[in-house]
């Protein structure tokens, strides 16, 4: 069963989600990729102010393509989340609550997600044109010099994701591999 969830995600909502839950997200979410993450982490390390408030915020790992005429955004598929792993723990410590990308996360990030009561969700890779239909607004809010990697504020309307790592330490990738090994042993 798919749950409809409004963003921003509260701490209580994050705590109740479990790996494998299917969600439709609606509300404001930041878009940021590698270059923006590098700058955010550097600013935190230097004690500099951030251009966005991460407390309770959500980030989608995406660098959308330019929109075609009349469209809000171009293709907006997820990028590989593990590339953000070096920058993720300090962003979680600063209050980031929801992350969206594709693929698994490393052990340090999974531990930080649980420690900070956050959630990591997967969006379907290779479906950027389809996913863009669930984005109703897009505005560059920081670092326009980064082009497609600038931080944008998006508005989601029933954006489909699956919880991959939950605040209780659950990990869909680990659970899936274990289930496959059990089935293979039969």
N, C-alpha and C positions, 0 to 999 in steps of 0.2 A: 504494500500500500504506500502510495506517495503522500508525503506530508507537505502542506503549504506552510512556508515559514517566511515571516517578514524580517527584513534586515533593518536596523541593526539587531543582531542576535544577542539576547540577554545572556548573562552568566548562567542563569537557571536553564534556559533553553539549551545552551551549549552542553551543560552537564547531563542533560537528559538524552542527548543524541548518542547513537551507537553505530559503530562500524557496520555498514551494510544498509543503513537507513537511506531510503530514496526521498529526496527533497525537491521542491520547487521553490526557489528563492525569489523574493520580490523586495525591491528597495534599493537604496544607494550602496554602491560598492566601488572601491578604487581599483583601477587597472594599473598594474606595474610589473615590469619584467626585470631582467638582470641589471641593467645600468641604473635604474631607479633604486633597486634594492641596495646596490653597492653604495649609492649616495646616501640613502636613508641610514644604513648601518654606520657609515663614516660620520655622519652628522651626530648620531647618538654617541659614538665613541668619543667625539670631540666635545660633547656637551652643548652642541649647537641646536638651535630650535629647528623643528621639522616643519616642512611646508604643509603638512596635513596632520590631523589629530588621530593618532593610532588607538586611543582608548576606546575599546569596544568595536573597532573598525574591522572591515573585511577587505581582503585584497584578492583579485583575480589575476593570475599570472597570464597575461595576454598582451600582445602587441598587435592591435587590430590593423587590418589593411585599410587604405583610404575608402571612404564610402562612395558608392556609385551615385549619380545624380538623384536627389530626392530621398536618399537613405540616411539614416542616423549614423550608421557605422558600417564598415566593410566586414569581411570575414573576421570572426572573433573567437577562434579556437584556442584552447588552453596550450600553454607551453610546458615543457618538462619541469616539474616542481623541484626535483633534486638539484637543479642548477641554482636554486635560491637557498639551499640548505646552509651554506656558510653565513648567510645574512639573517636567517629566520629566528634563531634564539633571541638575539637582542630586540628584534621587532616584537616578538611575543612578550618579552619582559616589559616592553613599553605599552602593552595593552592590546595588541592585535588579537582578535578573537576568532576570525574565520579566514581560512586560506582556501583557494581553489586553483587547481592545476591538473596535470595528468601525471600518472606514474606514482611510484612509491616514494617514501621519505626515508632518510637515514636514521639510525638509532638515536643520535643526539637530538634531532628535530622531533622525533616521536616522543622522546622523554620530555622535551620542552613543551610540546603541545599538551601533554597530560599535566605537567607541573603548573602550567598557566591557565588551565581550564579552557583550552581552545579546541577547535575542530578543523581538520583538513578534509576537504571534499574533492572528488574527481569529477571533471566534466569529460565528455566524450571527445577524444582526440580525433582529428580528421573531419570534424563536423562544424567547422567554423562558420560556414555560410548559414547552416541551420540554426546554430546557437545565436547568431547575430539577430535573428528574428525575436529573441527574448530580451533584447536591449533596446530600450525606448528613448534613451538620452545618452549623450557622450559629450564631455567638456574637458579640455586640458586644464588641469589645476596646478601643475607644478612641472618645472623643467621642460619647457617646450623645445629647448635645444636638443633633446633626446629623440625628437621625431616620433616614430611609432612606439618608442619606449618611454615617452613622457608619461607622467602620472595623470590619469584621467579619472573623472568621476562619472561612473556609468549608473544607469538606473535599470535594474533587472525587473522583468515581468515574467514570473513563473519559470525562471531559468533552471533547467534540470541538472541535478548533481547527485552523487552518491557519497555518503560519509565514508571516508577511507581510514582516517585516524581520529579516534574520539578522545574526550577529556578523561576517560577512565583507563586509557592506555590500550584500547582495542585497535587492532590494525587489520583491515580487510585483506591486505596482501599476504600477511603472515597466516591468517586464518584460512584463506583460500588455498595457499600452498599446502598447509597441513591437511586440509580436507582432501585435496588431490592425492597426497601421499597415502592417506588412509584408504581411499577408493582404489588406488593403484595396487595396494597390498592385498586386496581381496581377491 
